């Protein structure tokens, strides 16, 4: 057993650096497993394991250092023998080592004691000389190895000449290279040193403080705009200059916080490989939009919800090869993960071509668990049936699985997204697959809103949810199953008169603010709207409760308090 060194600052630096390397190592090992091998990738893998080994040794994490050393030795075989390709067993062992190192890093973060990975170290050492018995060397590989063996001899090679073999195999050459690696430099010239990354590791708390200052500047700008000085000619240029400066600073700080979602996607290929192997399924993974950028806080927070959805898709969605063959599908299933920006939001979509969601099965399961009545279930639409998936305690699993179905349902995903100011949507066609869409704002701090008045109260409605604003016509209101609906543009939408909720006069003329997410729409009746304003959201906690949900409050330029409306509960299908 090994206990990490206790210097908090050094430990934090090591864990951060190791975390960065783990993402790169995971991507490179998956590429290696897929047959994409080149000198640059091999050198990067060697460098990564070597760097983590050095840091682990310095931090007194001997089990991690020993495991990295064993992985480094195996990588060194391919580093010193260009043309060699790892066997599936060797790739799998390296991936297993990476998973074990991830576990050790998490143990170190939690302040635990690292246990030796003796068996895995032995497997890595055995992989040095354990070739695939059915493997055949290609002509190109043979030529490359022959050039390697006939190159300029090193001092070590001169002292102990290798015995020639009539048909040298990859294992023999690899073993020889591994044994001489510590005493002889590679025959090929070493790769050029990598160019240093033009990045700087910054404490996220410092960025949060800067973002807070930007928020105060935004508030100051809004207050200045609300003033009515005697000389607009003097006020206008100064305000324009302040507006440009604040907007530039705001954009710059937000860019510092932005990170590509590739940091979120990087762990997915390896996880899909391991889980599909465990489940006996064949899965092809497609990634798109990895360069889409998102606030670092959101990138970090989306990891668990995304992993939960991927596990569900692999365990319950995509069928076994036999089941897919019987259904007339290709034996290899598809799991597609993508990211894209849509206005002020980022959409992360997870799609599979599996069995899909059977709405009848969902309704029956909800009845069995006492979540809804039979009468209510009979009246649910397809969208409302799918919304049952997000009720607390709901699961279609009949038994607990090692992969998913542990009694933790999709309500955890929904609640996690709600904390981030986002939401999750689901679409499915039984027998043809399922799509989950995670919609989150680009940033959590500053929100573009439409300002609306309801009596004396000011409401800030997220602009990303607003579709249109039009005059309220009471004659176009119909009651369907006791609920008001508004006829508009040849269709109808549910109607919520916010004036009734705030005890304002409901008989005055008003406006309808149409909000929408996905395919669901709703009309909000307000007294008036006063335009767009960016607000700095402050949390409410449990101070305010009631039927109309709010995600926070904001101080406006004129000093008034605006409640920030959360559209998601209003737009969610009623299922209880």
C-alpha positions as CSV (number, residue, x, y, z in Angstrom):
1,X,0.0,0.0,0.0
2,X,1.1,3.6,-0.7
3,X,-0.1,6.9,0.7
4,X,0.4,9.9,-1.5
5,X,2.6,12.8,-0.3
6,X,0.6,15.3,1.7
7,X,1.6,18.6,0.3
8,X,-1.8,19.9,-1.0
9,X,-0.4,22.3,-3.6
10,X,2.0,19.7,-5.1
11,X,-0.7,17.0,-5.1
12,X,-3.2,19.3,-6.8
13,X,-0.6,20.2,-9.5
14,X,0.2,16.6,-10.1
15,X,-3.4,15.5,-10.3
16,X,-4.2,18.3,-12.8
17,X,-1.2,17.5,-15.0
18,X,-1.9,13.7,-14.8
19,X,-5.6,14.4,-15.7
20,X,-4.6,16.3,-18.8
21,X,-2.3,13.4,-19.9
22,X,-5.0,10.8,-19.2
23,X,-7.2,12.4,-21.9
24,X,-4.4,12.3,-24.4
25,X,-3.4,8.8,-23.5
26,X,-6.9,7.5,-23.8
27,X,-7.4,9.0,-27.3
28,X,-4.0,7.7,-28.5
29,X,-4.6,4.2,-27.1
30,X,-8.0,4.0,-28.8
31,X,-6.4,5.1,-32.1
32,X,-3.7,2.5,-31.5
33,X,-6.3,-0.2,-30.8
34,X,-8.0,0.7,-34.1
35,X,-4.7,0.2,-36.1
36,X,-3.8,3.9,-36.4
37,X,-0.1,3.7,-35.4
38,X,2.6,6.2,-36.2
39,X,5.9,7.3,-34.6
40,X,4.4,10.6,-33.2
41,X,1.6,8.7,-31.4
42,X,3.9,6.1,-30.0
43,X,6.3,8.8,-28.7
44,X,3.4,10.7,-27.2
45,X,2.2,7.6,-25.4
46,X,5.7,6.9,-24.1
47,X,6.1,10.5,-23.0
48,X,2.7,10.5,-21.2
49,X,3.3,7.3,-19.2
50,X,6.8,8.5,-18.4
51,X,5.6,11.9,-17.2
52,X,3.0,10.4,-14.9
53,X,5.5,7.8,-13.6
54,X,7.9,10.6,-12.7
55,X,5.2,12.6,-10.9
56,X,3.8,9.6,-9.1
57,X,7.3,8.6,-7.9
58,X,7.8,12.2,-6.6
59,X,4.5,12.1,-4.8
60,X,5.2,8.7,-3.2
61,X,2.6,6.9,-5.3
62,X,4.7,3.8,-5.9
63,X,1.9,1.5,-7.2
64,X,1.1,4.1,-9.9
65,X,4.7,4.6,-10.7
66,X,5.3,0.8,-11.1
67,X,2.2,0.4,-13.3
68,X,3.3,3.4,-15.5
69,X,6.8,1.9,-15.8
70,X,5.4,-1.5,-16.9
71,X,3.2,0.3,-19.5
72,X,6.2,2.4,-20.6
73,X,8.2,-0.7,-21.2
74,X,5.6,-2.2,-23.5
75,X,5.2,1.1,-25.4
76,X,9.0,1.3,-25.7
77,X,8.9,-2.0,-27.7
78,X,7.0,-0.3,-30.5
79,X,8.9,3.0,-30.1
80,X,12.2,1.2,-30.8
81,X,10.9,-1.1,-33.5
82,X,9.1,0.9,-36.2
83,X,6.7,-1.3,-38.2
84,X,5.5,-3.4,-35.3
85,X,1.8,-3.3,-34.5
86,X,0.3,-4.2,-31.1
87,X,-1.8,-7.3,-30.9
88,X,-5.4,-6.8,-29.6
89,X,-4.3,-8.4,-26.3
90,X,-1.5,-5.8,-26.0
91,X,-3.8,-2.9,-26.7
92,X,-6.4,-4.3,-24.3
93,X,-3.8,-4.6,-21.6
94,X,-2.6,-1.0,-22.1
95,X,-6.2,0.2,-21.9
96,X,-6.7,-1.8,-18.7
97,X,-3.6,-0.2,-17.3
98,X,-5.0,3.3,-18.2
99,X,-8.3,2.5,-16.4
100,X,-6.4,1.3,-13.3
101,X,-4.3,4.5,-13.3
102,X,-7.5,6.6,-13.5
103,X,-8.8,4.7,-10.5
104,X,-5.5,5.4,-8.6
105,X,-5.8,9.1,-9.4
106,X,-9.3,9.2,-8.1
107,X,-8.2,7.4,-4.9
108,X,-5.5,10.1,-4.5
109,X,-8.0,12.8,-5.0
110,X,-10.2,11.2,-2.3
111,X,-7.2,11.0,0.1
112,X,-7.1,7.2,0.0
113,X,-4.3,4.7,-0.1
114,X,-3.2,3.2,-3.4
115,X,-3.1,-0.6,-3.7
116,X,-0.5,-2.3,-5.9
117,X,-1.6,-3.4,-9.4
118,X,0.6,-6.5,-9.3
119,X,-1.4,-8.7,-11.6
120,X,-1.8,-6.0,-14.2
121,X,2.0,-5.2,-14.1
122,X,2.6,-8.9,-14.7
123,X,0.3,-8.9,-17.7
124,X,2.1,-5.9,-19.1
125,X,5.5,-7.7,-18.7
126,X,4.1,-10.9,-20.2
127,X,2.8,-8.8,-23.2
128,X,6.4,-7.9,-24.0
129,X,7.1,-11.4,-25.3
130,X,3.7,-12.8,-25.9
131,X,2.8,-12.5,-29.6
132,X,-0.4,-13.5,-31.3
133,X,0.4,-17.1,-32.3
134,X,-1.5,-16.6,-35.5
135,X,0.0,-13.3,-36.4
136,X,1.9,-12.9,-39.6
137,X,4.4,-10.2,-40.4
138,X,3.6,-8.2,-43.5
139,X,6.2,-7.5,-46.2
140,X,6.4,-3.8,-45.2
141,X,6.8,-4.7,-41.5
142,X,9.6,-7.2,-42.4
143,X,11.4,-4.6,-44.5
144,X,11.2,-2.1,-41.7
145,X,12.5,-4.5,-39.1
146,X,15.3,-5.7,-41.4
147,X,16.4,-2.1,-41.8
148,X,16.3,-1.7,-38.1
149,X,18.4,-4.8,-37.5
150,X,20.9,-3.9,-40.2
151,X,21.3,-0.3,-39.1
152,X,24.5,1.2,-37.5
153,X,25.3,-1.0,-34.5
154,X,25.2,0.6,-31.0
155,X,28.0,0.0,-28.4
156,X,25.7,-2.4,-26.6
157,X,24.9,-4.2,-29.8
158,X,28.6,-4.5,-30.6
159,X,29.3,-6.1,-27.3
160,X,26.5,-8.6,-27.5
161,X,25.7,-9.3,-31.2
162,X,22.2,-10.6,-31.8
163,X,22.0,-14.1,-33.3
164,X,20.6,-14.1,-36.8
165,X,17.3,-15.8,-37.4
166,X,16.1,-17.2,-40.6
167,X,12.6,-15.9,-40.1
168,X,12.6,-13.3,-37.3
169,X,9.2,-12.8,-35.8
170,X,7.8,-9.6,-34.3
171,X,8.0,-11.0,-30.8
172,X,11.7,-11.9,-31.1
173,X,12.7,-8.5,-32.4
174,X,10.4,-6.8,-29.8
175,X,11.9,-8.7,-26.9
176,X,15.5,-8.0,-28.1
177,X,14.7,-4.3,-28.4
178,X,13.0,-4.2,-25.0
179,X,16.0,-5.9,-23.3
180,X,18.5,-3.4,-24.8
181,X,16.4,-0.3,-24.4
182,X,17.9,0.6,-21.1
183,X,21.5,0.5,-22.3
184,X,21.3,1.3,-26.0
185,X,19.7,4.3,-27.7
186,X,17.2,3.7,-30.5
187,X,18.8,3.1,-33.9
188,X,16.6,5.8,-35.4
189,X,17.2,9.4,-34.4
190,X,15.0,10.5,-31.6
191,X,11.9,12.6,-32.5
192,X,12.2,16.3,-32.1
193,X,11.1,17.7,-28.7
194,X,7.4,18.6,-28.8
195,X,6.6,22.3,-29.0
196,X,5.5,23.7,-25.7
197,X,1.8,24.2,-25.3
198,X,0.8,27.9,-25.4
199,X,-1.6,27.4,-22.4
200,X,-1.5,28.5,-18.8
201,X,-3.1,26.6,-16.0
202,X,-5.3,29.1,-14.0
203,X,-7.1,28.5,-10.8
204,X,-10.8,28.4,-11.6
205,X,-11.6,30.5,-8.5
206,X,-9.5,33.4,-10.0
207,X,-11.6,33.3,-13.2
208,X,-14.8,33.2,-11.2
209,X,-13.7,36.3,-9.4
210,X,-12.9,38.0,-12.7
211,X,-16.3,36.9,-14.0
212,X,-17.9,38.4,-10.9
213,X,-16.2,41.7,-11.6
214,X,-17.5,41.6,-15.2
215,X,-21.0,41.1,-13.8
216,X,-20.6,44.2,-11.6
217,X,-19.5,46.1,-14.7
218,X,-22.5,44.9,-16.6
219,X,-24.7,46.1,-13.7
220,X,-23.0,49.5,-13.7
221,X,-23.5,49.8,-17.4
222,X,-27.2,49.1,-17.1
223,X,-27.5,51.6,-14.3
224,X,-25.9,54.3,-16.4
225,X,-28.3,53.5,-19.2
226,X,-31.2,54.0,-16.9
227,X,-30.1,57.6,-15.9
228,X,-31.7,60.6,-17.5
229,X,-29.0,63.3,-17.6
230,X,-29.6,66.8,-18.8
231,X,-27.1,66.5,-21.6
232,X,-27.7,63.3,-23.8
233,X,-25.0,64.6,-26.2
234,X,-22.4,64.2,-23.4
235,X,-23.9,60.9,-22.1
236,X,-24.1,59.0,-25.4
237,X,-20.4,58.8,-26.3
238,X,-19.4,57.9,-22.8
239,X,-22.0,55.2,-22.6
240,X,-21.0,53.8,-26.0
241,X,-17.3,53.6,-25.0
242,X,-18.2,51.9,-21.7
243,X,-20.5,49.5,-23.5
244,X,-17.7,48.5,-25.9
245,X,-15.2,48.0,-23.1
246,X,-17.6,45.9,-21.0
247,X,-18.7,43.8,-23.9
248,X,-15.0,43.2,-25.0
249,X,-14.0,42.3,-21.4
250,X,-17.0,40.0,-21.0
251,X,-16.3,38.2,-24.3
252,X,-12.6,37.8,-23.4
253,X,-13.2,36.4,-20.0
254,X,-15.9,34.0,-21.3
255,X,-13.4,32.8,-23.9
256,X,-10.9,32.1,-21.2
257,X,-13.4,29.9,-19.5
258,X,-14.5,28.1,-22.7
259,X,-13.2,24.6,-23.4
260,X,-13.9,22.2,-26.3
261,X,-16.3,19.5,-25.4
262,X,-13.6,17.1,-26.6
263,X,-12.5,17.1,-23.0
264,X,-15.9,15.6,-22.2
265,X,-15.9,13.2,-25.2
266,X,-12.4,12.0,-24.8
267,X,-13.3,9.3,-22.3
268,X,-16.2,7.9,-24.3
269,X,-14.4,5.7,-26.9
270,X,-12.6,3.7,-24.3
271,X,-15.8,3.4,-22.2
272,X,-17.8,2.2,-25.1
273,X,-15.1,-0.3,-26.1
274,X,-15.0,-1.8,-22.5
275,X,-18.7,-1.9,-21.9
276,X,-19.6,-3.3,-25.3
277,X,-17.0,-6.1,-24.7
278,X,-18.5,-6.7,-21.3
279,X,-22.0,-6.9,-22.7
280,X,-21.1,-9.0,-25.7
281,X,-22.3,-6.4,-28.1
282,X,-20.8,-4.9,-31.3
283,X,-21.0,-1.1,-31.3
284,X,-19.6,1.5,-33.7
285,X,-19.1,4.9,-32.1
286,X,-19.4,8.1,-34.1
287,X,-18.2,11.5,-32.7
288,X,-19.0,14.9,-34.2
289,X,-18.6,18.5,-33.1
290,X,-15.8,17.9,-30.6
291,X,-14.5,21.4,-31.2
292,X,-17.7,23.0,-29.9
293,X,-16.8,25.1,-26.9
294,X,-18.6,25.3,-23.5
295,X,-17.9,26.9,-20.1
296,X,-15.5,24.8,-18.2
297,X,-17.9,24.4,-15.2
298,X,-20.4,22.9,-17.6
299,X,-17.9,20.6,-19.3
300,X,-17.0,19.2,-15.8
301,X,-20.6,18.9,-14.7
302,X,-21.9,17.1,-17.8
303,X,-19.6,14.1,-17.3
304,X,-21.8,12.1,-15.0
305,X,-25.1,12.7,-16.8
306,X,-23.5,11.8,-20.2
307,X,-21.9,8.6,-18.8
308,X,-25.3,7.6,-17.3
309,X,-27.0,8.0,-20.7
310,X,-24.2,6.1,-22.5
311,X,-24.5,3.2,-20.1
312,X,-28.2,3.1,-20.5
313,X,-27.9,3.1,-24.3
314,X,-25.4,0.3,-24.3
315,X,-27.2,-1.8,-21.7
316,X,-30.8,-1.3,-22.6
317,X,-30.9,0.3,-26.0
318,X,-28.5,-1.5,-28.4
319,X,-29.3,-5.1,-28.9
320,X,-27.0,-8.1,-29.0
321,X,-25.7,-9.2,-32.5
322,X,-28.2,-12.1,-32.5
323,X,-31.1,-9.9,-31.6
324,X,-30.2,-7.4,-34.2
325,X,-29.8,-10.1,-36.8
326,X,-33.3,-11.4,-36.0
327,X,-34.6,-7.9,-36.3
328,X,-33.1,-7.5,-39.7
329,X,-30.5,-5.0,-38.5
330,X,-26.7,-5.0,-39.0
331,X,-25.1,-6.9,-36.2
332,X,-23.0,-3.9,-35.3
333,X,-25.0,-1.2,-33.5
334,X,-24.5,2.5,-33.8
335,X,-23.9,5.0,-31.0
336,X,-23.5,8.6,-32.2
337,X,-22.5,11.5,-30.0
338,X,-22.4,15.1,-31.2
339,X,-22.2,18.6,-30.0
340,X,-23.3,21.9,-31.7
341,X,-24.1,25.5,-30.8
342,X,-27.6,26.8,-31.2
343,X,-27.8,30.5,-30.3
344,X,-26.9,30.9,-26.6
345,X,-27.1,27.2,-26.0
346,X,-25.0,24.1,-26.7
347,X,-26.8,20.9,-27.8
348,X,-25.2,17.5,-26.9
349,X,-27.0,14.7,-28.7
350,X,-26.7,11.0,-28.0
351,X,-28.3,8.7,-30.6
352,X,-28.5,5.0,-30.9
353,X,-30.1,2.6,-33.5
354,X,-31.2,0.1,-30.8
355,X,-34.6,-1.2,-29.6
356,X,-36.0,2.3,-28.8
357,X,-38.5,3.0,-26.0
358,X,-41.8,1.2,-26.0
359,X,-44.4,3.8,-24.6
360,X,-46.8,1.0,-23.6
361,X,-44.1,-0.6,-21.5
362,X,-43.2,2.7,-20.0
363,X,-46.8,3.4,-19.0
364,X,-47.3,-0.1,-17.5
365,X,-44.1,0.2,-15.5
366,X,-45.1,3.6,-14.1
367,X,-48.5,2.1,-13.1
368,X,-46.8,-0.9,-11.4
369,X,-44.6,1.5,-9.4
370,X,-47.5,3.6,-8.4
371,X,-46.2,6.7,-10.2
372,X,-49.5,7.3,-12.2
373,X,-53.0,5.9,-12.3
374,X,-54.3,3.6,-15.0
375,X,-56.8,6.4,-16.0
376,X,-54.0,8.9,-16.4
377,X,-51.8,6.5,-18.3
378,X,-54.5,5.8,-20.8
379,X,-54.7,9.5,-21.8
380,X,-50.9,10.1,-22.2
381,X,-49.5,11.1,-25.5
382,X,-46.2,9.7,-26.9
383,X,-44.3,12.7,-25.5
384,X,-46.0,12.5,-22.2
385,X,-45.2,8.8,-22.0
386,X,-41.6,9.4,-22.7
387,X,-41.5,12.1,-20.0
388,X,-42.3,9.4,-17.5
389,X,-38.7,8.2,-17.9
390,X,-37.6,11.2,-15.9
391,X,-39.8,10.7,-12.8
392,X,-37.9,9.9,-9.6
393,X,-37.7,6.2,-9.0
394,X,-38.7,5.2,-12.5
395,X,-36.8,2.4,-14.4
396,X,-37.8,-0.1,-17.0
397,X,-35.2,-2.6,-15.7
398,X,-36.5,-5.7,-14.1
399,X,-33.2,-6.5,-12.4
400,X,-30.1,-4.7,-11.3
401,X,-27.2,-4.7,-13.8
402,X,-23.5,-4.2,-13.3
403,X,-23.6,-1.6,-16.1
404,X,-26.8,0.2,-15.4
405,X,-30.2,-0.3,-13.7
406,X,-28.9,0.3,-10.2
407,X,-32.1,2.0,-9.0
408,X,-30.8,5.4,-10.2
409,X,-33.0,6.6,-13.0
410,X,-33.0,9.3,-15.6
411,X,-34.4,11.7,-13.0
412,X,-30.8,12.2,-11.9
413,X,-29.9,13.3,-15.4
414,X,-32.8,15.7,-15.5
415,X,-32.0,17.2,-12.1
416,X,-28.3,17.6,-13.0
417,X,-29.2,19.5,-16.1
418,X,-31.7,21.7,-14.2
419,X,-28.9,22.8,-11.8
420,X,-27.0,23.9,-14.9
421,X,-29.9,25.8,-16.3
422,X,-30.4,23.2,-19.0
423,X,-32.8,20.4,-19.8
424,X,-33.0,17.0,-21.5
425,X,-35.2,15.9,-24.3
426,X,-35.9,12.4,-25.6
427,X,-37.2,11.1,-28.9
428,X,-37.7,7.5,-29.7
429,X,-39.2,5.2,-32.3
430,X,-39.8,1.6,-31.0
431,X,-37.5,-0.8,-32.8
432,X,-35.4,2.0,-34.5
433,X,-33.5,3.7,-31.7
434,X,-33.5,6.6,-29.3
435,X,-32.1,10.1,-29.1
436,X,-31.4,12.1,-26.0
437,X,-30.6,15.9,-26.3
438,X,-28.9,17.8,-23.6
439,X,-29.4,21.5,-23.9
440,X,-27.3,23.8,-21.7
441,X,-26.4,27.5,-21.8
442,X,-23.0,28.6,-23.0
443,X,-22.3,30.1,-19.6
444,X,-23.9,30.1,-16.2
445,X,-23.0,33.7,-15.1
446,X,-24.6,36.2,-17.4
447,X,-27.9,35.5,-19.2
448,X,-29.6,37.4,-22.1
449,X,-33.2,37.9,-21.1
450,X,-36.5,39.5,-22.2
451,X,-37.8,41.8,-19.5
452,X,-41.5,41.5,-18.8
453,X,-43.8,43.3,-16.3
454,X,-46.5,41.6,-14.4
455,X,-48.1,44.2,-12.1
456,X,-45.3,45.7,-10.0
457,X,-43.1,42.6,-10.5
458,X,-40.4,42.4,-13.2
459,X,-39.6,39.0,-14.7
460,X,-36.5,38.1,-16.7
461,X,-37.4,35.4,-19.3
462,X,-34.4,33.6,-20.9
463,X,-34.1,34.9,-24.4
464,X,-33.1,31.5,-25.7
465,X,-36.6,30.2,-24.9
466,X,-38.6,33.1,-26.4
467,X,-40.0,32.6,-29.9
468,X,-42.4,35.5,-30.3
469,X,-44.4,38.2,-28.6
470,X,-47.9,39.2,-29.7
471,X,-51.1,40.9,-28.4
472,X,-53.3,38.8,-26.1
473,X,-56.8,38.1,-27.5
474,X,-59.1,36.6,-24.8
475,X,-61.5,35.5,-27.6
476,X,-59.0,32.9,-28.8
477,X,-58.7,31.1,-25.5
478,X,-60.3,27.6,-25.2
479,X,-60.4,25.3,-22.2
480,X,-59.3,21.7,-23.0
481,X,-59.6,19.2,-20.1
482,X,-59.9,22.2,-17.8
483,X,-56.7,23.8,-19.0
484,X,-56.6,27.1,-20.9
485,X,-55.2,26.9,-24.5
486,X,-54.6,29.7,-26.9
487,X,-55.4,29.4,-30.6
488,X,-52.5,30.9,-32.6
489,X,-51.3,30.6,-36.2
490,X,-53.5,27.6,-37.0
491,X,-52.5,25.7,-33.9
492,X,-52.9,25.9,-30.1
493,X,-50.6,26.1,-27.1
494,X,-51.1,25.8,-23.4
495,X,-51.6,29.2,-21.7
496,X,-50.3,30.5,-18.4
497,X,-51.6,33.9,-17.2
498,X,-48.9,35.1,-15.0
499,X,-51.0,38.0,-13.9
500,X,-53.2,35.6,-11.9
501,X,-50.1,34.1,-10.2
502,X,-48.9,37.6,-9.1
503,X,-52.3,38.9,-8.1
504,X,-52.3,41.5,-10.9
505,X,-55.4,42.6,-12.7
506,X,-56.2,39.9,-15.3
507,X,-58.8,42.0,-17.1
508,X,-56.3,44.5,-18.6
509,X,-54.9,44.2,-22.1
510,X,-51.8,42.1,-22.1
511,X,-49.1,40.5,-24.3
512,X,-48.3,36.8,-24.8
513,X,-44.7,35.8,-24.7
514,X,-44.5,32.5,-26.5
515,X,-41.7,30.2,-25.2
516,X,-40.5,26.9,-26.7
517,X,-38.1,24.1,-26.2
518,X,-38.0,21.3,-28.6
519,X,-41.5,20.6,-29.8
520,X,-43.3,22.0,-26.7
521,X,-44.6,25.5,-26.6
522,X,-46.5,27.6,-24.0
523,X,-47.9,31.1,-23.9
524,X,-47.2,33.4,-20.9
525,X,-49.5,36.3,-20.4
526,X,-47.8,39.5,-19.1
527,X,-48.8,43.1,-18.8
528,X,-45.9,44.5,-20.9
529,X,-42.3,43.8,-22.1
530,X,-39.5,46.4,-21.9
531,X,-36.9,44.9,-24.2
532,X,-33.7,42.8,-23.9
533,X,-31.2,43.0,-21.0
534,X,-28.3,40.9,-19.9
535,X,-28.6,40.0,-16.2
536,X,-26.2,38.6,-13.6
537,X,-28.1,35.7,-12.0
538,X,-28.0,35.3,-8.2
539,X,-29.3,32.1,-6.7
540,X,-32.5,32.1,-4.6
541,X,-32.0,28.8,-2.8
542,X,-35.3,27.8,-1.0
543,X,-36.4,31.4,-0.4
544,X,-39.2,31.3,-3.0
545,X,-41.5,28.4,-3.7
546,X,-44.8,28.1,-5.6
547,X,-46.3,27.1,-8.8
548,X,-44.3,29.4,-11.0
549,X,-40.6,28.3,-10.9
550,X,-37.7,30.6,-10.8
551,X,-34.0,29.9,-11.3
552,X,-32.7,33.0,-9.6
553,X,-33.0,36.8,-9.3
554,X,-31.1,39.7,-10.8
555,X,-30.6,43.4,-9.8
556,X,-31.6,45.7,-12.7
557,X,-30.0,48.9,-13.8
558,X,-32.6,51.0,-12.0
559,X,-32.2,49.0,-8.7
560,X,-35.3,46.9,-9.0
561,X,-35.2,43.1,-8.5
562,X,-36.2,40.8,-11.4
563,X,-37.1,37.2,-10.9
564,X,-35.5,34.9,-13.5
565,X,-38.1,32.5,-14.9
566,X,-37.2,28.9,-15.4
567,X,-39.1,27.8,-18.5
568,X,-38.4,24.0,-18.1
569,X,-41.0,23.1,-15.5
570,X,-43.6,25.1,-17.4
571,X,-42.8,23.3,-20.7
572,X,-42.5,19.8,-19.2
573,X,-45.4,17.5,-20.0
574,X,-47.7,17.0,-17.0
575,X,-47.6,13.3,-16.1
576,X,-48.6,13.1,-12.5
